[in-house]
Amino acid sequence: MTTAPVEELIYEWLNARYPNGPVWFDEDMPADRLPPLETRMLYAFNVIEYNISNGGWSQFLWNCLPNWRSILETAQKGYRLIGANEQADTLETLRSLCEQDESECLAAIERNDGSMNTFAEFTRRSYRNTYSDWQSLFWGDIYERRTAWLNENEERLRSLIGRNDS
């Protein structure tokens, strides 16, 4: 996986402004306090892609339960921005699955014996009738597309984060 130099600058910028992590996924944060989409989408992409490639959509819901809606919204807008429409469209399926299984996931987390394995077993039932190739869609070529978009838009991105020193 190749990373665009401007992507590293964006992460430096985000980490400097938000040392406690991506608070912009707080559902109550006013829109005027959000960092630009072009910066926060990278974190949303990474969260979705990592979780799906590491354990599937149920792992995404398990690990992102408090903020999954805003993560998906941000990623969907971001994928459309970079021209990754298949990924953006598939997030509608992911949104439906998360809505369907959110209460079961919460119950599994709250049970003393609840574990990701218990919840993953539950979600296999609803998974069978949905998009079945999550990993290939959110792994591999998507990084090349993201890197190409970042490189093509480097000047604009540098301007957004105040780093016009290219």
Backbone bond lengths (Angstrom), bond angles and torsions (degrees), N, CA, C in turn:
res aa  C-N    CA-C-N  psi(-1)  N-CA   C-N-CA  omega(-1)  CA-C   N-CA-C  phi
1 M - - - 1.453 - - 1.524 108.58 -
2 T 1.310 116.28 126.90 1.453 122.76 178.65 1.525 108.75 -98.13
3 T 1.321 115.84 136.77 1.456 120.85 177.89 1.521 108.86 -109.52
4 A 1.314 115.77 133.53 1.458 120.21 176.34 1.525 108.42 -71.76
5 P 1.342 117.79 139.85 1.474 119.79 178.64 1.531 112.95 -54.45
6 V 1.312 117.42 -35.89 1.467 119.79 -179.08 1.529 110.78 -67.63
7 E 1.326 117.67 -26.65 1.467 120.01 177.47 1.530 110.03 -64.31
8 E 1.304 116.50 -41.55 1.463 120.12 177.27 1.523 111.14 -63.18
9 L 1.340 116.94 -39.38 1.464 120.44 176.92 1.523 111.63 -63.42
10 I 1.322 116.11 -38.64 1.466 120.35 179.32 1.528 109.89 -64.16
11 Y 1.326 116.72 -44.33 1.469 119.22 178.55 1.526 111.43 -64.13
12 E 1.303 117.74 -38.72 1.476 120.41 175.76 1.528 109.83 -60.37
13 W 1.311 116.43 -44.72 1.462 122.66 -179.80 1.531 110.36 -62.21
14 L 1.342 116.60 -47.76 1.463 120.46 179.31 1.533 111.24 -61.86
15 N 1.338 116.49 -45.25 1.468 119.94 -179.13 1.518 112.23 -63.72
16 A 1.330 117.16 -35.05 1.461 120.19 178.25 1.531 111.16 -69.15
17 R 1.310 117.52 -38.65 1.469 121.36 -177.72 1.525 113.01 -83.93
18 Y 1.320 116.60 -27.66 1.462 121.50 -176.33 1.533 109.45 -129.87
19 P 1.330 117.37 69.28 1.467 120.30 -176.10 1.533 113.39 -64.02
20 N 1.324 117.23 -18.80 1.470 120.74 178.09 1.519 112.66 -93.06
21 G 1.310 116.38 14.90 1.462 119.96 177.39 1.509 113.11 98.04
22 P 1.321 115.64 -172.85 1.470 122.14 -172.60 1.526 113.26 -78.00
23 V 1.319 116.43 72.80 1.463 121.20 179.94 1.531 112.15 -67.53
24 W 1.312 116.44 -10.65 1.465 119.00 -178.42 1.518 112.43 -71.01
25 F 1.329 118.25 -8.15 1.462 120.13 175.14 1.519 111.81 -87.48
26 D 1.326 117.49 0.50 1.455 121.78 174.14 1.527 107.02 -63.57
27 E 1.305 116.33 121.72 1.470 121.51 -173.70 1.534 112.61 -61.53
28 D 1.331 116.86 -20.63 1.468 120.29 -177.39 1.520 113.44 -95.32
29 M 1.333 118.01 -0.12 1.458 119.91 -177.89 1.533 109.87 -69.87
30 P 1.325 116.98 127.69 1.470 119.86 178.98 1.541 110.84 -62.33
31 A 1.300 115.63 142.94 1.467 121.27 -176.93 1.525 112.46 -56.85
32 D 1.336 117.80 -32.76 1.461 119.62 -177.79 1.534 112.49 -73.91
33 R 1.328 117.83 -6.96 1.465 121.12 177.75 1.529 112.17 -103.85
34 L 1.320 116.68 -0.82 1.457 120.58 179.87 1.522 110.72 -77.67
35 P 1.331 117.60 142.65 1.462 118.45 170.83 1.530 108.85 -66.51
36 P 1.318 118.34 162.75 1.465 120.48 -179.94 1.536 111.28 -57.54
37 L 1.317 115.89 145.93 1.463 121.73 178.53 1.525 111.40 -50.31
38 E 1.322 116.80 -42.33 1.466 121.09 -176.13 1.523 112.66 -61.28
39 T 1.316 117.03 -20.07 1.466 119.92 178.13 1.525 110.81 -95.23
40 R 1.313 117.39 -46.56 1.470 118.88 -175.30 1.527 113.01 -75.94
41 M 1.327 117.73 -20.85 1.462 119.52 179.51 1.522 111.85 -63.20
42 L 1.322 117.53 -31.40 1.464 120.52 -178.49 1.520 110.83 -62.16
43 Y 1.316 116.65 -42.87 1.453 119.81 178.28 1.530 109.92 -64.90
44 A 1.321 117.66 -43.29 1.468 121.10 179.24 1.527 110.62 -61.52
45 F 1.334 117.12 -43.16 1.472 120.17 177.14 1.518 110.20 -56.81
46 N 1.325 115.70 -49.12 1.462 120.05 -175.98 1.522 111.95 -63.28
47 V 1.315 118.07 -39.91 1.461 121.50 179.29 1.525 110.25 -63.30
48 I 1.310 117.14 -47.10 1.462 121.14 -179.39 1.522 110.44 -65.97
49 E 1.312 116.72 -50.14 1.461 120.74 -175.83 1.524 111.50 -64.28
50 Y 1.319 117.42 -41.23 1.462 120.10 179.60 1.527 110.83 -63.61
51 N 1.326 116.61 -50.92 1.457 120.01 -176.55 1.519 112.71 -64.45
52 I 1.325 117.31 -41.47 1.460 119.86 -179.91 1.520 110.68 -67.70
53 S 1.315 117.59 -41.32 1.464 119.31 -178.83 1.528 111.57 -73.69
54 N 1.322 116.92 -21.04 1.460 120.71 -176.03 1.524 113.44 -98.80
55 G 1.314 118.50 -12.18 1.458 117.77 -177.91 1.514 114.29 -172.89
56 G 1.319 117.52 -1.13 1.455 120.14 177.03 1.521 113.17 96.34
57 W 1.312 114.50 179.58 1.457 119.88 -175.29 1.526 111.84 -64.57
58 S 1.337 118.03 -31.31 1.468 118.64 179.75 1.527 110.67 -66.93
59 Q 1.323 117.69 -31.82 1.462 119.69 176.13 1.526 110.23 -67.24
60 F 1.328 116.73 -36.75 1.469 119.42 175.25 1.523 110.02 -57.69
61 L 1.331 116.96 -49.61 1.464 120.07 -178.87 1.523 110.43 -62.80
62 W 1.319 117.45 -44.06 1.465 122.03 -178.79 1.534 110.81 -58.85
63 N 1.329 116.00 -48.29 1.467 120.63 -175.45 1.525 113.96 -79.64
64 C 1.319 117.06 -19.81 1.472 120.19 -174.30 1.525 112.05 -119.66
65 L 1.318 117.15 19.61 1.462 121.26 -173.22 1.528 114.40 -48.16
66 P 1.320 120.76 -46.35 1.466 118.16 -176.85 1.531 114.36 -67.04
67 N 1.326 117.98 -25.95 1.471 119.91 -171.61 1.522 114.17 -130.66
68 W 1.316 118.51 19.28 1.452 119.09 -172.75 1.528 112.67 -60.63
69 R 1.311 117.75 -33.37 1.467 120.16 -177.74 1.538 111.38 -64.35
70 S 1.318 116.17 -48.75 1.465 118.58 -178.31 1.528 111.20 -71.50
71 I 1.321 118.12 -30.96 1.469 120.40 175.73 1.518 109.37 -64.16
72 L 1.334 116.99 -47.00 1.470 120.02 179.30 1.525 111.69 -64.06
73 E 1.318 117.22 -42.19 1.467 120.33 179.20 1.529 110.98 -60.39
74 T 1.314 115.47 -46.10 1.467 120.31 179.59 1.523 110.74 -63.40
75 A 1.326 116.78 -47.32 1.469 120.40 -179.03 1.524 111.27 -63.90
76 Q 1.314 117.05 -40.32 1.461 119.60 -178.99 1.530 110.84 -63.01
77 K 1.313 117.20 -45.08 1.468 120.18 176.54 1.526 110.12 -62.54
78 G 1.318 116.45 -41.35 1.456 121.06 -179.73 1.523 112.79 -65.44
79 Y 1.321 116.93 -44.57 1.466 119.69 178.37 1.535 110.37 -61.35
80 R 1.309 116.47 -40.55 1.481 118.50 177.51 1.531 110.13 -63.65
81 L 1.321 116.32 -40.62 1.462 120.88 -179.69 1.527 111.30 -59.50
82 I 1.327 117.63 -40.12 1.467 119.86 -178.06 1.529 112.52 -89.51
83 G 1.327 117.46 3.48 1.458 120.96 177.45 1.525 114.15 83.73
84 A 1.325 117.73 17.07 1.469 121.85 178.64 1.527 108.10 -95.67
85 N 1.331 115.50 68.14 1.462 120.60 -173.51 1.519 113.43 -69.11
86 E 1.325 118.40 -31.17 1.464 119.90 178.42 1.530 110.19 -64.06
87 Q 1.322 116.34 -42.31 1.461 120.05 177.49 1.529 110.18 -65.27
88 A 1.322 116.35 -44.46 1.474 120.25 179.73 1.525 110.78 -60.19
89 D 1.324 117.03 -43.84 1.464 120.77 179.95 1.523 111.66 -65.00
90 T 1.325 116.87 -39.70 1.460 121.28 -178.92 1.524 111.52 -65.94
91 L 1.327 117.17 -25.08 1.461 119.22 177.42 1.526 112.04 -65.08
92 E 1.339 117.91 -20.10 1.468 120.14 173.14 1.530 109.51 -64.97
93 T 1.326 116.60 -41.04 1.464 120.62 176.21 1.517 109.98 -64.31
94 L 1.326 116.53 -44.66 1.461 120.13 179.17 1.525 110.30 -61.21
95 R 1.317 116.96 -41.21 1.471 120.69 178.32 1.529 110.19 -60.21
96 S 1.322 117.57 -44.92 1.472 121.31 179.46 1.519 111.56 -61.96
97 L 1.320 116.57 -42.88 1.462 120.20 179.12 1.522 111.14 -64.55
98 C 1.323 116.71 -41.81 1.458 119.74 179.61 1.526 110.90 -65.49
99 E 1.320 116.92 -42.02 1.467 120.10 177.68 1.520 110.22 -61.83
100 Q 1.316 116.32 -43.59 1.458 122.09 -178.75 1.529 111.72 -62.28
101 D 1.321 117.86 -40.25 1.460 121.55 -170.08 1.531 114.82 -110.01
102 E 1.323 116.91 6.40 1.459 120.02 -178.17 1.529 112.32 -58.24
103 S 1.316 118.17 -46.55 1.466 120.22 -177.17 1.526 111.04 -66.34
104 E 1.325 118.32 -37.81 1.466 121.23 177.21 1.523 110.80 -66.28
105 C 1.313 116.91 -38.35 1.462 120.75 177.33 1.524 109.89 -64.21
106 L 1.303 117.18 -46.78 1.460 120.94 178.60 1.528 110.70 -59.90
107 A 1.320 117.10 -42.67 1.465 120.84 178.79 1.533 110.69 -62.49
108 A 1.322 117.14 -40.97 1.469 120.38 179.25 1.526 110.68 -64.99
109 I 1.309 116.87 -40.06 1.465 120.70 179.09 1.528 110.39 -65.17
110 E 1.327 116.85 -39.95 1.457 120.98 -176.09 1.529 113.83 -76.98
111 R 1.337 117.92 -23.10 1.474 120.14 178.17 1.517 109.97 -68.32
112 N 1.305 115.80 143.23 1.464 119.78 175.98 1.517 111.32 -60.58
113 D 1.320 116.94 -33.89 1.456 120.36 -179.93 1.528 111.99 -97.80
114 G 1.323 116.81 5.88 1.464 120.56 -179.17 1.513 111.13 -67.54
115 S 1.296 115.37 139.59 1.453 119.75 177.52 1.513 108.66 -149.13
116 M 1.299 115.26 164.93 1.460 120.23 177.19 1.527 109.65 -57.79
117 N 1.325 118.21 -37.11 1.473 120.75 -179.95 1.520 111.22 -62.38
118 T 1.326 117.53 -41.96 1.465 121.65 178.17 1.519 109.88 -61.43
119 F 1.309 116.28 -47.07 1.461 120.04 -178.94 1.526 110.96 -67.53
120 A 1.319 117.43 -40.78 1.469 120.67 179.85 1.526 110.42 -60.70
121 E 1.323 117.00 -38.02 1.469 120.18 177.79 1.526 110.09 -62.81
122 F 1.324 116.40 -43.52 1.458 120.78 177.77 1.530 110.86 -59.65
123 T 1.319 117.24 -45.05 1.455 120.20 -174.04 1.522 113.16 -72.94
124 R 1.313 118.31 -18.45 1.470 119.77 177.71 1.527 111.47 -59.32
125 R 1.332 117.02 -29.69 1.463 119.79 179.75 1.520 110.93 -64.62
126 S 1.309 118.06 -45.47 1.466 119.94 -178.20 1.521 111.46 -81.06
127 Y 1.301 116.98 -21.10 1.468 121.84 -178.80 1.519 112.01 -67.56
128 R 1.317 117.20 -33.58 1.466 121.15 -174.07 1.524 112.95 -58.00
129 N 1.312 116.94 -28.66 1.463 120.36 -176.22 1.522 112.96 -102.38
130 T 1.308 117.02 21.88 1.458 119.86 -177.74 1.518 110.01 -126.49
131 Y 1.302 114.56 -173.28 1.460 120.81 178.16 1.520 109.67 -53.22
132 S 1.321 117.87 125.98 1.462 119.70 -170.54 1.526 114.60 -105.32
133 D 1.308 117.62 0.08 1.458 118.60 -176.74 1.527 110.85 -122.56
134 W 1.320 115.83 49.50 1.457 121.90 -178.13 1.519 112.02 -55.21
135 Q 1.333 115.82 -45.95 1.460 118.88 -172.49 1.522 112.66 -63.06
136 S 1.311 118.11 -43.29 1.470 118.10 -179.10 1.526 111.48 -68.61
137 L 1.309 116.95 -30.84 1.466 120.29 -179.55 1.521 112.13 -72.02
138 F 1.328 116.36 -35.34 1.462 120.26 -176.22 1.525 112.46 -109.71
139 W 1.299 116.81 27.09 1.460 121.46 178.68 1.524 107.78 -147.90
140 G 1.286 118.89 140.12 1.462 122.20 174.37 1.507 113.57 95.67
141 D 1.321 116.40 -106.89 1.461 121.71 -173.54 1.522 113.75 -58.21
142 I 1.315 116.95 -26.88 1.461 119.62 -178.83 1.532 110.88 -62.54
143 Y 1.318 117.47 -31.66 1.465 120.52 178.20 1.523 110.66 -67.26
144 E 1.318 116.25 -40.28 1.470 119.98 178.06 1.519 110.60 -63.72
145 R 1.316 116.42 -41.83 1.471 120.20 179.35 1.524 110.65 -63.96
146 R 1.332 116.18 -44.40 1.466 120.87 178.81 1.525 110.78 -61.55
147 T 1.328 116.85 -47.45 1.459 121.49 -179.02 1.523 110.80 -61.66
148 A 1.315 117.25 -43.04 1.469 120.78 178.45 1.530 109.98 -60.48
149 W 1.339 116.92 -45.09 1.462 119.99 -179.52 1.525 110.57 -64.01
150 L 1.323 116.70 -43.64 1.463 120.30 178.94 1.527 111.29 -60.56
151 N 1.316 116.51 -43.98 1.469 120.35 178.96 1.524 111.53 -64.36
152 E 1.330 117.13 -41.26 1.464 120.99 179.94 1.533 112.07 -66.99
153 N 1.322 116.64 -26.98 1.469 121.42 -175.43 1.528 112.77 -112.31
154 E 1.319 116.00 20.63 1.465 120.13 -174.60 1.522 112.54 -57.48
155 E 1.304 118.16 -44.52 1.465 120.33 -177.76 1.532 111.21 -60.68
156 R 1.311 116.75 -46.28 1.463 121.67 178.58 1.534 110.94 -62.19
157 L 1.335 117.05 -42.98 1.464 121.30 -179.56 1.522 111.24 -65.46
158 R 1.330 116.30 -41.97 1.464 120.03 177.42 1.523 110.51 -60.95
159 S 1.301 116.47 -38.70 1.460 120.95 178.35 1.537 110.61 -64.31
160 L 1.330 117.46 -40.66 1.471 121.50 179.96 1.525 112.07 -61.25
161 I 1.329 116.45 -35.04 1.463 119.41 -177.00 1.528 113.00 -102.19
162 G 1.332 115.81 7.34 1.458 120.47 177.00 1.518 113.62 70.99
163 R 1.304 117.55 33.07 1.459 122.46 -179.57 1.527 109.63 -123.09
164 N 1.310 116.47 64.40 1.468 121.66 179.92 1.508 112.29 -83.93
165 D 1.313 117.50 23.31 1.462 122.39 -175.61 1.525 113.87 -93.94
166 S 1.319 117.35 31.90 1.472 120.52 -174.19 1.490 113.49 -63.39
